[in-house]
Amino acid sequence: MTNNETDIRKNMKITKYVTMISLILSLLVNDSTVQASDSKIENFDVNDSQSGGYFKVGLGYRSETSPYQTEQSEIAVSLEGRYQWKNGLFVELPGVSNQLSPGINFGYNFYTFDNWNFDFVANKSHGDIDYGVVDGEQSIEIERAGSVRAGARATGNYGSNTVQLIVTPYAFDNDFDDGLYASLWVAKEWQISNWNVHASAGVQYRSEDILDYYYGISESIATENTSAYKAGSGINTTFQFGFDYPLTKNWVFESSVRHTKLSKSITNSPIISNALKFDSSRSDDITEVTVLLSYVF
């Protein structure tokens, strides 16, 4: 596939996603049967130092293109929630529509000051890698389990603006050096009539130890078409836009588009370049589109 064909394909996908969301907006924007004063679902601050929580179940459609798997377009189930005990321990399950750090988080809220919350957290900073290829008389099989890391998180909330910094220098994995994962996010919300619109941008840094563990190819297993490769450190950038609209006191319609540009240390790896070469439905970036009807308990 040429670069021009790839660009055309990406533009067609983006156009499809924008058209789909615009259609949904046009169908709902004139719906005035639900009054904001009666049905607006109270937002639960995911870094609130008070005990308690919420839980939300969503069902809808999800589309994803990435280098890690064949293009996915499927019915999706979303589970989102958070609960914090009085002693400061908490568990979080971010949903797909407005997440800063994806995946389940376990933690402890050890300090709260004015608009800031400080937590110890443990979560997965990278998913599983399973790479297998037969090259002539040689074969390569690389399996890397996702690593759980621990560190600190600071979150500042100023009205409709959020800033979040995560640093996890410790890994619960003896297969590679601890390395360092860090992320910085900024997010903003707008209330437009009954619509809650949100946007966020973030950068995620992974050190050389982490990326070389997942994407490196040692000399001992390299082949003619899968050359030796040592990955350096890298930074991913993510942009997300979404909205939600309360239909009743407990039911909410929500949708989001999320795009992640992977670092060159990842996309230059033979693990990724070979995956793209033999599956034209894959992309060197990650794009996720989600449309959900959710129930909040």
N, C-alpha and C positions, 0 to 999 in steps of 0.2 A: 504494500500500500504506500503510495507516494505521500509526501507531506501535504500537497494540495488536497488529495482525497481525504486525508485525516482531518484537515482543517474544515473541509466542507461537511464531513460527517459530524464533527463537534458542533458546528454552527447549526446544523439541522436538529440536533438533540436539544440544544439550548432553546431554539425557536419553538420546538415542541413543548418543552417545559413551560416557557413563558406563556404560550397560547393556552395551555391547559389551566394554569393558575388564573389567567385573565378571564377565561370563561367562567370559572368557579366564582371569581369575584363579581362578575357581572350578574350572576344568578342570585347572589346573596346580598349585594350592596343595597338593594331596594327593599329588603325584608325589614319592616319596621314593627313586626308583631311582638318582638321581645324588647322590653324597656330596660335600659342599663341599670336603672335604680332598683329593679326587681331581680334581675337575673345575672348580673355581672359576677363571675366567679372570683372569689378573693384569691389573690396571688399569695402563695406561701413563700417567703424568703428562704431560699435553700441554705442560707448561712445564718438563720435566726438562732440566737443563743438560747432561746426558750425551748422547753421540751414540747414534744408533739410532732405532728407530721401530716402527710396526706398520701393518697394513692390514686393513680389514674390508669385506666385501661383503654387502649385505643385500637381500632380496627380500620384498615384502609388499604391503600396502595403504596408501594415503594418501588422505586427504580434506582439502580446503582450501576455505574461503570467504574472500573478500577483495573489496575494491572494484576490484581490478586485472584480474580475469578472471572468467569464468563459473565457477560452483561446480565443483570438480574432485573426482572420486571415481575412482581408477584404481589399476592395478597400479604399484608403485613399486620402483625400484632405488636403493639407497643405497650410496654409496662414502664411506668414512671412513678417515682415516689421518694419519700424521705421520711425518716423517723429519728428523732433525737431524744435520748433519755435525759432525766434530770441530772445525771452525773456527767453529762457532756459527751458521752459516746453517741455516735450516729452511724446510720447506714443510708446511702443514697443510690438511687437507680435512675440516672438521667434518661429522659425520653429522647426521641429522635428529632423533635421539632425545635427545641431551643436549648441545646446542650453546649457547655463549654468544655468539660472534660468527659468524653464518652466512657461508658463502662461503669460497673458498680464501684462505689467508693465506700471504704470503711474508715472511720476516723474518730478523732476526739477534739472537741472544741475547748482549747485550753485558755483562751483569752479573748475578751471582747472589749473594744475601746471605741467609744463614739460610733462612727460609721464603719468600723473595721472589725472583722472576725479573723482569728488566727487558729488554724487547725493542724493537727497531725493527721496525715492521710496515707492510705495504702490503696493502690489500684494497679491495673495493668497499663503499662505504657506502650506495649506493642503486642499485636496479635500473633497467632501461630504462623509459621512458614513451613510449607511442605512442597519440596521441589524434587521431582524425579524425571530423569531423561536418559534415553539410551542413545549413545553416540558410537556407531560402528560396533566394535567388540567391547567397548567400555560403557559403563553406566554410572550415573551419579544419583544418589539419594540423600537429600538434605532435609532433616526435620528439626525444627526449632520451636519449642513451646513458648507461648507468650509469657513474659516475665512479670511478676508482681513486684512493684517497687514501693518504697516508703519514703516519706519526707514531710515537708511542711507546705501549707497553703495559706495565703493571705487574700482576703476578699474585701474590697471596699465598695459600699453602696452609697451613692450620692443622688438621691431622687431617682430618676429614671436611668441613671448611668451606673455601670458596674465595671470594676477593674479587678482582675484576678491574676495572681502569680502563684505558680506551683513549682517547687523544686524537690525532686526525689533522687537523692544520691545513693540510696541503699537498695540493693536487689536481693530478693529471697531466692537466689539461684547461684549455685556453686560452679556452673559451667563456664562462666566468663566473669571478668572483672566487673565491679559494681557500675562503673561508668557514671553518667549523669544525664538525667532527663529534666528539662525545665520548659515551662510554657508561660506565655503572657497573653491575656485576653482583655479586650475592651468590648463592652456591649451597651446598647441603648434601646429603650422601649419608647413607643409613642402610643398614646391613647387617642384614637380618631373615632368619635362616636362610640359605638359598641365594639369597634375593632381594636385589638391589641397587636400592634406591629412591632417587631423586634429585629435587630441586626447586630451582628458581632463579627469581630475579626481577631485572629490569634496567630501566634507563631509558636512552634514546638521545636525545641532543640534536643537532639540526641547526640551524645558524644561518640567518638570513634569506636570505643569498646562495644557499645550497643549495636551500632549499625554494621560493624564488621562481623559481629557474631551472627546477625541475621542474613546479611547479603554478601559476605566475603566468600571467595572460593580459594581454597589452599592449593598450592602447587601439587600436592600429593594426589588430588582427585580431579585436577583440571584435565580437560580433553581438548580436541581440536576446535570444537564449536562452543565449548564452555571454558573459556580461558581463565587463568588465575586472576583473582581480583581482590584488592584490599580496599574496603570502604572507609572513607574518612568520616568526620562528623558532618552533620547536616541539619538544615532547618526546613521544616514544612510550614506553609502558610495556608490558613483556612479562612474563608469568608462564608457567612451564612445570613440568609434573610428569610423571615417567616412571619406568619400572622396567626391569630386565633380569634374566633368569633363565638360567643356564648349563644346557644340556641335555647336552652332552658337553664334552670338553676344548676343542674348537674351535667348537662350535655354540652359539649363544645366541639366546634369544627376547627381544625388547624391544618396548616400546610407549611412546608419549608423547602428551601433549596440550599444545599451545602456543597461547597467546592473546596477541595484541598489540592494544592500544588506540591508535589513531592520534591524533596531535595535531589540534586544531581547525584549525590552519593548513593541514593536508592535506585534511581532510574538508569544509571550507568552500569549497574550490576548485571552480569549475564543472567542471573535468576529472573530479573524483570525483563530485560531486552529479549530473551528467548520466549518468555510468556507472551509478549506483544507480537513477536514475529509469527508465531504459529496460531494465534487466535485474534482475528481482526475485530472482534467485538470488545476486546479489552482496550483500556486507555491508559496513558502514562500518568494521568491525574485521576483523582477520585471525585465523582459528582454523584450526589444523592438527592433525590426528590421524593418527598413524602406527603401524602394527603391522608388525613385521619379523621374519624369521628370518635371522640373520646368521652368516657364517663368518669367523673371525678367523685370519689367517695368522701 
